[in-house]
């Protein structure tokens, strides 16, 4: 009987939960889980897959940051007009 290593199981479970979070549009949960997945992949000494995950996560976080700054900025300008 073959039992996969615990890191492989953890990585697979995290990937499944990330897919669920995408479907349910749980964006912050998805990003948190993706961060854990990167940590798990790095622990398994898989550098290239980890870098690919980091690049994707970084792009999404930058987009979120720009959106949040834009939302906050428009709130400031609309308050001054009243």
N, C-alpha and C positions, 0 to 999 in steps of 0.2 A: 504494500500500500504506500502510495506516494503522498506525502503531506508537504504542501508548498511552504516556503519560509514565511515567517510572520510579516516581514516587510512587503512581500508580494501580496499577501492577503490584505494588509493595510492599504496599499496602493490601489488595489482593485476596488475595495470598499469605498475609499475616498472618491475614486473616479465615478463609481455608480451614484454616490450621493451628490456629486457635482452635477451630473446629468439631471438628477431629480430637481436640484435647485434651479437649474436653467429652465426646465419645463414649468416649474412653479413660479418663475420670475422672482426668486429670492436672491437678489443680486449681491447684497452684502454677505449673506451666508455663503454664496458661491465663491466669492473672493477670499473669504476666510478659509474655506476648505481648500481652495487652490493653493493658498500659502502653505497649508499643512502638507498638501501633496508635494509641493516643491521640496519641503524639508524631508519628507519621506524618500523621495527620489534621490536627493543628495546623500542621504544616509546609506542608500544602496549603491553609492558610488557611480551613479549613472549621470554623468556631467552634461552630455549633449541634450538628453531629454529634459533635464532640469533647466538648462538655459533656454530651451524653446518655451517651456512653461513660464519662466520668468519674463521673457520678452512679451508674451501674450498678456500676462497679468499687468506688466508695467504699462503697456499701451492702453489697456482698459482703465487703469487707475488715472493715467494722465487725462483721458477723455472725461472721466468722472470729475476730476479736479477742475477742468475747464468749465464743465457744466455747472458745478457748484459755484464757482466764482462768477459766472455769468448771471446766475439766479440771484446771488447776493448783491451784485452790482446794480441790477435793474431795480431791486427793492430800494436801494439807497436813493436812486434818482427819482423814483415815483413818489417817495415820501416827501422830497423837497418841493414838489410841484403842488402839493395840496395846500 
